[in-house]
Amino acid sequence: LPLLSLGASGSISGAITYLKRMSRQIVEKKPELKDAKTEAQLEWRHMFNKVVALWHALSPEEKAEWESAARPRHMTGYAWFLSQALRPNPGIYLPLQGGTMQGNIYMAKHRLLHLPLPTDIQEAASKAYADALILPATQVEPSHIGAATFDDLQDLINNTMSAGRTSGGLIEASSAAGNVKVNLGTGFIKITDSPNGLTRSFNWPNTIIVAGALPGNIIDKETNYIYIDYSAGVPVPKATTDRTTIELNRMFTLGRVYRDGVTLHIVNSGVNLYNHM
């Protein structure tokens, strides 16, 4: 191309290159780079596009919440959403007010790859995983002197807590004449007949103890002791007329019932742990 001047200036000078080859002076158009961004900038742009897509995926109610939060800052909800999502904090970027992401997430030079598709049961699975990481009482160590025999929280519970009721367990007449209903309740019990045996918390269900003449029934003209029994491995309400058979550790009383035909005289006066602290 012939040139009128080699001292060209202005915007055209940034698009062309002046060369001298042999005895000729020529002008060439500079090559156009498709993208001169750095790798970090490209990663940022990728994340920005994902955030924009997430904004459009929000429900009208969620967008209204962002608009409300942005108003005191003199910003639009969209601008406030992007400003918070693109802060250098992946913990804010990922949830985005309930948004979910699948696949790869790019954060400058750091990446989270192959994220699974969220499922309806993920919350339960996450809770189960967290619950599994909870330390058992046998691994929690209270202060002790030297090589103490009892050196963990479970030992403390075993040696200071008795078997007994903590809530529920009301004894009342059932709908059938002479039968007794033991209402559901909660308590602690030892799994062995030892004052410092392993102590466990448990619940028991509503239980009907029927009137009759067999052991374990509500027997006529007798005082029937109502108690919780763990001797078979599952705590359940039972009845007996022999008070001496009720152990102090694997069993505890809830009250007593005197049956006179179809008339029941009920006394709720068992072992309540809140009275033994």
N, C-alpha and C positions, 0 to 999 in steps of 0.2 A: 504494500500500500504506500503510495506517495504521501509524504508528510509535509505540511506547511511549516510546522515548527516542532522541534524536538523538546521544547520546553512546555509541552502541554500540561495543563493543570486542571483541577476540578475532579468531579466524580468519575469521568472517563479514565483518568489516570490510574485509578485503582483496579480497572478491569482489563487493562492492556499492558503488554510488556514491550519495551523498545530494545531492539537488538541490532547489531551491526555484523553482517556476515560478508566476508570478503570486502568488496567495495560498496556493498549495498546496505542501506539502512531500511529495516523492515519493522513492522509492528505485528505482534502476535497476541491473540486473546489469551488471557491467563486461564489455566485449567480451573474448572469449578469443582471444588471438593464437595462430595455428597454430604459429609457430616464431619465437621472439625471439632466436635465435642470430645472431651476426655471421657475415659471409661466411667469415672465417677459421676460425671454429668449425665451420661446415658442411663446409668443406674437410677439416678434421681428422677429423670424424666419418666422412666418406667414405673417407678413408685407413684409419681404424680398421676399418671394415667389411671392406675388402679384406684387411687383415692377418688378421682373424679367419677369413675364407674360406680364406686360404692355410694357416693352421694346420690347418684341417680337411682340407686337401688333402694334408698331409704323410703319408708312409708311417709305419707303426708303428715302423720302425727309426729314422726321422728324429725322431719324437716322443720316442723313448727317449733319443736323444742330447741333446735339449733338456732332458729331465727330469734326466739325469745332470749336465748343466752347471748346472742351477738348484739342485740339492740343496745344495751348499756355501753357497749364498746364502739358504737357507731359503725358497725360492720354488718354485712349481710350474713345470713346463716351459712351460705355457701362458702364465703371467705373465711368465716370463723371455723367451719368444719375442716377446711383444707389447712388452715394455720395450725390447728391442733393435731391433725393427723400426720402432718409432715414435720412436726417437731422431732428432734433427734432422740426419740423415745419409742422403740418398737412396741412397747407395751400399750401405748396409746394408738399406734397405727393399726395393730391387729384387730382389736374388737370393734372399734369405731361404732359405738352406740348400737351394738347388736349385730353388726355386719359380720359375715363369715368369709373366709378365703380358703381356696384350695389350690394345690400345686406348689409353685415356687414363689417366695417373697424375697425381693432384692432390697437391701439396705446398704447403699454405698458398696463397700468391698465385702460386706458380710451377707450371707444368704441363708435362708431357711428353705430346705428342699423337700419336695415330696410330702407336703402336708396332706393328711387324709381328708376325705370329704366328711364334714361334720354329720353326725347321725343323731337321731332322737334319743338314743340311749347313752350318748357321750357323757352327759352330766352324771348319770348313775355310775358309769364306769370310772369317771374321774374321782367321784366321791369314794368308791370302793378302793381305788388305788391309794387315796390319801388316808383312808381309814386303816389300810394295811400297814401304813408307815407309822401309826401311832405306837409309841413305846408302851409295852405292858407294864403293869405295876412292879413286876419283878425286876425291871431294869431302871427303875427310878430310885435313886439312892438318897435317903435322908441323912442328915449328919449323924455320925456315930464315932465312937472312940476305939481306935485300933481295929483288930479283927473281931468285930462284934458278931455274935451268933445271928442276930436279926439285923440285917443291913440293907433292906429294901422296903419300898412302900407296901408291897403285899404282906411282908412280915408285920409291919405296923398295923395293917388292917386286921390280919389274922389274930393278933394278940390283944387288940383293944376293942374289937367289935364282937358283940354277942349275936346269936341267931335271934331273929325277931321280925315283927311287922313294922313297916314304915308308912304304909297307907292302905286304905281299903280293908277288905276282909270282914265286913259287917255280917254278922249272923242274924238271919231272920227266918220267919216261917215261910215255907213254900206254899204254892197254890194247893197242893195235895195235902190232905189232913195228916199231920204227924211228921211230914217231911220237913227238912231244914235246907235252906239255901245259904251257902257261903259265897258272898260276893267277891268278885275279882279283887286282887290286891297286889302289893309289892312288898318285898322284904329282903333280908339277908339271911343266909343259912350256911352252915359248915358242911362240907361233903363227907367228913369223917367224924366219928364220935370222939372228938378231941377238943379241948378248950382253945388250942391254937392251931386247929386244922385250917385248911384252905377255905376262905370265906368268899361266897359269891352272892351277887345280887340276882334277883329273879322276879318274875311275875307269875301269878297263878290265875286261872280262869274262873268264871262263875261255875260253881259246883253244887249239885243237889245230892244230899245224903238222905237216903230214904228211911222211913220208919220200918221196923221189923224186929225179929228176935235173933238175928244172926250177928256175930261179931262184926263191927263196922257199921251196923245199922243204928238208928236212933231207937234205943231200947226203952220199952215202957217201964214206968216206975223206977227208973234209974237216972243217975246223973251222968250225962254223956259229955265227955270232954272233946271239944272240937280243936284240932291242931293241924299244923302243916308237917308233913312227913317227907323226908328226903331219902329214906333208907333204900328205896328202889331206884334211886338215881334221878327221879323227876319229882320236884316238890308239888304235892297235891294235898288238898284238905281231906282230913279223915276224922273218924269219931271212934272213941273207945270209952269204956266204963272203968278201966283200970288206969288211974293217973300215973302209976309207977312205971308204966311201959313207955311213957313219953320222955325221950332223952333230952338233954339240955343243949345239944349241939346240932344234931341232924334233924331236930324237931323243935317246935315251939307252939305254945297254945294260943288260940284266938279267943276262947271263951268256953262256956259250958251251957248245956241245955238239959233241963229236967222235963221228961215227957210224962204226962198224965192223960193217957188215952190220946185224944186228938188235941189236947191242950198242951202248949209248949211254954215253959218258963225259961227265958233266954237271958243270959248274962254275958255281955261282951266285955271281957276283962282279961285279955291275953297279954303276951309279952310285946310291949310297944317300945321300940328302940329309942324313940325320942324321950322316953322317961328314964332311960338308962345312961344318958350321957353325963 
